[in-house]
């Protein structure tokens, strides 16, 4: 399953997050990247991370270092290792419900305004780049597929597919640096989103914006894509500010 996971949905966004680390901080940067994979939901709860061999190759680290990283994640209750033919490292479900104190603890120290503004800059820029430079047929199919997945997602899975749609757009911008920065800030935004309720009306509005955004990108309407994305980010920001600040 782990080898298949890398191929599914053009590796399910893993290519945006997992990249070779710098030699001096191999352990720390590998830990940061695998944490992003978990926080972004790129590997859903209950599913298996890519194999140790694949992870080590993607990150450019030894399997000894990788195992130290996975042990930290296991100690934090984020993953668990299972032995046997169908074994591997599996992402553990997050608690279904948390008290107010736990939610506040998770976002303590997060500069909400900074995260929201950085997200807007990166997302608006990515949308504009995609529309300006255009997408080939394969890229266009990938973007439409990501949009379809959000439309068909049940509420419990919506945020994961929403994240994947936005990651795809960042990847298709043609700037790996932008995509990597976006993955990092989106992980922080997801932590914030986990602290507020899912609102059906908001999800319906979000879907209309997603459809308009994808249409503008595919039509090459850079101004329209940027404006739609700006409005989309503003809607999310308004909810987070209302609930959390």
Secondary structure as GFF3:
##gff-version 3
##sequence-region A 1 245
A	DSSP	alpha_helix	2	7	.	.	.	ID=ss1
A	DSSP	three_ten_helix	10	13	.	.	.	ID=ss2
A	DSSP	alpha_helix	14	17	.	.	.	ID=ss3
A	DSSP	three_ten_helix	23	25	.	.	.	ID=ss4
A	DSSP	alpha_helix	26	40	.	.	.	ID=ss5
A	DSSP	alpha_helix	52	59	.	.	.	ID=ss6
A	DSSP	alpha_helix	63	75	.	.	.	ID=ss7
A	DSSP	beta_strand	79	82	.	.	.	ID=ss8
A	DSSP	beta_strand	88	91	.	.	.	ID=ss9
A	DSSP	alpha_helix	100	107	.	.	.	ID=ss10
A	DSSP	alpha_helix	112	133	.	.	.	ID=ss11
A	DSSP	alpha_helix	137	152	.	.	.	ID=ss12
A	DSSP	alpha_helix	155	172	.	.	.	ID=ss13
A	DSSP	alpha_helix	176	193	.	.	.	ID=ss14
A	DSSP	alpha_helix	200	219	.	.	.	ID=ss15
A	DSSP	alpha_helix	222	244	.	.	.	ID=ss16
###
